[in-house]
Amino acid sequence: MMRLVLALVALAVAACAYAGDAARGKQKAAQVCAACHGPDGNKPSAPDQPVLAGQYEDYLVRALSDYKNGRRNNAIMKGFAGQLSKQDIEDLAAWFSIQPQTALHDQR
């Protein structure tokens, strides 16, 4: 019984790890991300820009946070991510993670 309770608590914590709002993320993406990644994250404007649609939410939160605090080094992304609040990052991650990935993108 104790294992079941612990498993349920772990699932509840995992489900609440990010409190992103996809609708707010969509609005923020239109302001900040769409020019380079497309409005739904499927249309990168250059081959070295990733498709964001369909990525795992926790991955997107980590990547944006890493750009913001300098653990990832890209001048353009640092500038954009540096303007984002923690909530903005979670909202963007929520939005892009639920978008179906439709773009084929050469990652060479």
Secondary structure as UniProt FT lines:
FT   HELIX           2..15
FT   HELIX           22..32
FT   HELIX           34..37
FT   TURN            39..40
FT   TURN            47..48
FT   TURN            53..54
FT   HELIX           57..69
FT   HELIX           75..81
FT   TURN            82..83
FT   HELIX           86..97
//
